[in-house]
């Protein structure tokens, strides 16, 4: 669990980078009163700016001068690259081959150097925190206390804007977002439930919780590229068991429908991962009452969004 004082300190550090995003009602009838925390409105289109900003703000400038790097499918890459440009230091990003073009182009616009590698090799970088030929500060996308504290600032904002929230549904990729938010919620409103949201094509947390240990699964890569993977890291599994009330898994078709619903009813552009919590809550899986869904990002390829808006599920 991330200490509340660390999360509050993170809010002060990131004030010049991340914005306080709005909390708005979903304009659709549903089993619950659904609210949307719009992290897609951050300067990089994703919540990742919070954790990256907090991590880099705690590192001496002389250490940052050697450069920063991360392994990311796109959103943490943008968070690190955005802060690197702001601080005037070089940035390198290791990305999986086939990462969404819109995210890769955004990193390049921010001045980051992109290094594509096979997916398994990319995922292994999360475990080793190393890559031959790359030097500087490694900013982990999720398994880092400073990153999770930055993410936890979302929990502070939700509780200030909706003090009587009954449940919060958070997309689960590596687990750093939900662990940060749940840490704040457990400290300030322990009666509120916090759920992780996964997509059925890649739900390692659900499989791990069912077996009581981190479990490797077969996963299928889809347009929901910001979450999902073959496994949950042991340290993140331990946090999930400690902090969460459960996991909500939605079929790929329902996630696509949630992307479409957000665009049509609220004029909100969400990537697949960002709509996963909405899909679960809209299906009634988070219960009744006041349910907040974290719209974690909006970095979706235009062609993918167009396919979804036409009523199809992208291949």
C-alpha positions in Angstrom: 0.0 0.0 0.0 1.3 3.5 -0.9 1.3 5.8 2.1 -1.2 8.6 2.0 1.4 11.2 2.8 3.4 10.1 -0.3 0.4 10.5 -2.5 -0.3 14.0 -1.1 3.3 14.9 -1.6 3.1 13.7 -5.2 0.2 16.0 -5.8 2.3 19.0 -4.9 5.2 17.8 -7.1 3.1 17.3 -10.3 1.0 20.4 -10.1 3.0 22.1 -12.9 2.6 19.1 -15.2 -0.6 17.1 -14.7 -3.9 18.8 -14.7 -6.8 18.2 -12.4 -9.2 16.3 -14.7 -13.0 16.7 -14.5 -15.4 14.2 -13.1 -18.6 14.1 -15.2 -21.7 12.0 -15.4 -22.1 9.4 -18.2 -25.1 10.6 -20.3 -26.7 7.2 -20.5 -29.1 5.1 -18.5 -27.3 2.3 -16.6 -27.7 0.1 -13.6 -25.6 2.5 -11.6 -25.0 6.3 -11.5 -21.8 6.2 -13.6 -19.2 9.0 -13.4 -16.2 9.5 -15.7 -12.8 10.6 -14.5 -11.4 12.0 -17.7 -7.7 11.3 -17.7 -7.8 11.3 -21.5 -7.7 15.1 -21.1 -4.2 15.2 -19.7 -1.5 16.9 -21.9 -0.4 13.6 -23.2 -3.9 12.1 -23.4 -3.2 9.7 -20.5 -2.9 9.4 -16.7 0.7 8.3 -17.2 1.9 11.9 -16.9 1.2 11.8 -13.2 3.5 8.9 -12.3 6.2 9.9 -14.7 6.2 13.5 -13.4 6.4 12.4 -9.7 9.2 10.0 -10.4 11.3 12.4 -12.3 10.7 15.3 -9.9 12.4 13.3 -7.2 15.6 12.7 -9.1 18.5 15.2 -9.0 19.0 17.1 -12.2 22.6 16.0 -12.6 21.3 12.4 -12.6 18.6 13.2 -15.1 21.2 14.8 -17.4 22.4 11.3 -18.4 19.0 10.7 -19.9 15.8 8.8 -19.1 14.2 5.8 -20.6 11.2 3.5 -20.3 9.6 0.4 -21.8 6.1 1.3 -22.9 3.4 0.5 -25.5 2.9 4.3 -25.7 1.3 6.1 -22.8 4.1 5.9 -20.2 6.5 6.6 -23.2 4.7 9.9 -23.7 4.7 10.7 -20.0 8.5 10.2 -19.8 9.2 11.9 -23.1 6.9 14.9 -22.2 8.8 15.4 -18.9 12.2 14.9 -20.6 11.5 17.6 -23.1 10.2 19.9 -20.3 13.5 19.3 -18.3 15.8 19.4 -21.3 17.1 15.8 -21.1 17.3 13.0 -23.7 14.7 10.2 -23.7 14.7 6.7 -25.1 11.6 4.4 -25.3 11.6 0.7 -25.9 8.3 -0.2 -27.6 6.8 -3.5 -28.7 6.6 -4.1 -32.4 3.1 -3.3 -33.6 2.5 -0.6 -31.0 -0.2 1.9 -32.1 1.1 4.4 -34.6 -0.6 7.3 -32.9 1.3 6.7 -29.7 4.7 6.2 -31.4 4.2 9.4 -33.4 3.4 11.3 -30.2 6.7 10.1 -28.6 8.6 11.2 -31.6 7.0 14.6 -31.7 8.1 15.0 -28.1 11.7 14.3 -29.1 11.9 10.7 -27.8 14.0 8.0 -29.5 11.9 4.9 -30.2 13.5 1.4 -30.1 11.1 -1.3 -31.4 11.6 -4.8 -30.2 9.6 -8.1 -30.3 6.7 -8.2 -27.8 8.2 -10.8 -25.5 11.5 -9.1 -25.4 9.7 -5.8 -24.6 7.7 -7.4 -21.8 10.8 -8.9 -20.3 12.4 -5.4 -20.0 9.8 -4.7 -17.3 11.2 -7.5 -15.2 14.9 -6.8 -15.7 14.8 -2.9 -15.8 17.7 -3.2 -18.2 18.4 -2.9 -21.9 21.9 -3.3 -23.5 23.1 0.0 -25.0 20.7 2.2 -23.1 21.9 4.3 -20.1 20.2 6.7 -17.7 17.3 6.7 -15.3 14.8 3.9 -16.0 11.2 4.9 -15.3 9.1 1.8 -14.8 5.6 2.0 -16.2 3.9 0.6 -13.0 6.1 -1.2 -10.5 7.6 1.9 -8.8 6.4 3.5 -5.6 6.9 7.0 -6.9 4.9 6.2 -10.1 2.1 4.7 -8.0 2.0 7.7 -5.7 1.6 9.9 -8.7 -1.3 7.7 -9.9 -2.8 7.9 -6.5 -3.5 11.6 -6.9 -6.4 10.6 -9.1 -8.0 8.9 -6.0 -7.6 12.1 -4.0 -9.4 14.1 -6.7 -12.2 11.6 -7.1 -12.9 11.6 -3.3 -12.9 15.4 -3.2 -15.3 15.7 -6.1 -17.6 12.7 -5.1 -17.1 12.0 -1.4 -19.9 9.4 -1.2 -18.6 7.3 -4.1 -19.6 3.7 -3.8 -17.2 2.1 -6.2 -14.3 2.9 -8.5 -13.4 0.8 -11.6 -9.9 1.1 -12.8 -8.3 -0.4 -15.9 -5.6 -3.0 -15.0 -2.5 -3.1 -17.1 0.5 -3.6 -14.9 -1.4 -2.6 -11.8 0.3 0.7 -10.9 -2.8 2.8 -11.6 -5.3 0.8 -9.5 -2.7 0.3 -6.7 -2.2 4.0 -6.4 -5.8 4.9 -6.5 -6.8 2.1 -4.1 -4.2 3.2 -1.6 -5.7 6.7 -1.4 -9.3 5.3 -1.2 -8.4 2.7 1.5 -7.0 5.5 3.6 -9.8 8.0 3.1 -12.9 6.1 2.3 -12.4 2.4 3.1 -16.1 1.5 2.6 -15.8 2.4 -1.1 -15.1 -0.6 -3.4 -12.2 -0.6 -5.9 -12.3 -3.0 -8.8 -9.7 -3.7 -11.5 -11.1 -3.9 -15.1 -9.7 -6.3 -17.7 -10.7 -7.4 -21.2 -11.5 -11.1 -21.7 -8.9 -11.5 -24.4 -6.1 -10.8 -21.9 -7.1 -11.1 -18.2 -4.0 -12.2 -16.2 -5.2 -10.7 -12.9 -8.5 -12.7 -13.0 -6.6 -15.9 -13.6 -4.0 -15.1 -10.9 -6.7 -14.3 -8.3 -8.6 -17.5 -9.2 -5.4 -19.6 -8.5 -4.1 -17.5 -5.6 -0.8 -16.8 -7.2 0.7 -15.0 -10.2 -0.3 -17.1 -13.3 0.8 -16.9 -16.9 -1.9 -16.9 -19.5 -2.3 -17.0 -23.2 -3.3 -13.6 -24.4 -4.5 -12.2 -27.7 -3.4 -8.7 -28.8 -6.3 -6.5 -29.7 -7.2 -2.8 -30.1 -7.2 -2.8 -26.3 -3.5 -2.3 -26.3 -3.0 -0.3 -23.1 -3.8 -3.1 -20.7 -3.4 -6.9 -20.7 -0.4 -9.1 -21.0 0.8 -12.7 -20.3 1.3 -12.3 -16.6 1.0 -10.2 -13.4 4.2 -9.3 -11.6 4.5 -10.9 -8.1 4.8 -7.6 -6.3 1.8 -6.2 -8.2 -0.3 -9.3 -7.5 0.5 -8.9 -3.8 -0.8 -5.3 -3.9 -3.9 -6.3 -5.8 -4.8 -9.0 -3.2 -4.3 -6.4 -0.4 -6.2 -3.5 -2.0 -8.8 -4.6 -4.4 -12.4 -5.9 -4.0 -12.2 -7.9 -7.2 -11.7 -7.8 -10.9 -14.3 -7.1 -13.6 -13.7 -8.7 -17.0 -15.6 -7.6 -20.1 -15.8 -9.2 -23.6 -14.0 -7.3 -26.4 -17.3 -6.5 -28.0 -18.5 -4.7 -24.9 -15.3 -2.7 -24.7 -15.8 -1.6 -28.3 -19.4 -0.7 -27.5 -18.2 1.4 -24.5 -15.7 3.3 -26.7 -18.7 4.1 -29.0 -21.0 5.0 -26.1 -18.5 7.5 -24.7 -18.0 9.2 -28.1 -21.7 9.3 -28.9 -23.2 10.3 -25.5 -20.4 12.3 -23.9 -18.2 13.3 -26.9 -15.3 11.6 -25.1 -12.6 9.9 -27.1 -11.3 6.9 -25.2 -8.8 4.2 -26.2 -9.7 0.6 -25.6 -8.1 0.5 -22.1 -9.8 3.7 -21.1 -13.2 2.3 -21.9 -12.8 -1.0 -20.2 -14.1 0.2 -16.8 -17.1 1.8 -18.5 -17.9 -1.5 -20.2 -18.0 -3.3 -16.9 -19.9 -0.7 -15.0 -22.5 -0.3 -17.8 -23.1 -4.0 -17.7 -23.9 -3.7 -14.0 -20.7 -5.6 -12.8 -19.7 -2.8 -10.3 -23.0 -2.8 -8.5 -25.5 0.1 -8.1 -25.0 3.5 -6.5 -22.3 6.0 -7.5 -19.6 4.3 -9.6 -16.6 6.2 -11.0 -14.9 4.8 -14.1 -11.3 5.9 -14.7 -11.1 6.8 -18.4 -7.3 6.3 -18.3 -6.4 7.5 -21.8 -7.6 8.6 -25.2 -4.7 7.7 -27.5 -6.5 5.6 -30.1 -5.6 5.3 -33.8 -8.1 7.2 -36.0 -8.7 4.2 -38.2 -9.5 2.0 -35.1 -11.9 4.6 -33.7 -13.6 4.9 -37.1 -14.1 1.2 -37.2 -15.7 1.2 -33.8 -17.9 4.1 -34.5 -19.2 2.3 -37.6 -20.4 -0.5 -35.3 -17.6 -3.0 -35.8 -14.9 -4.5 -33.6 -11.4 -3.8 -35.0 -9.5 -7.0 -36.1 
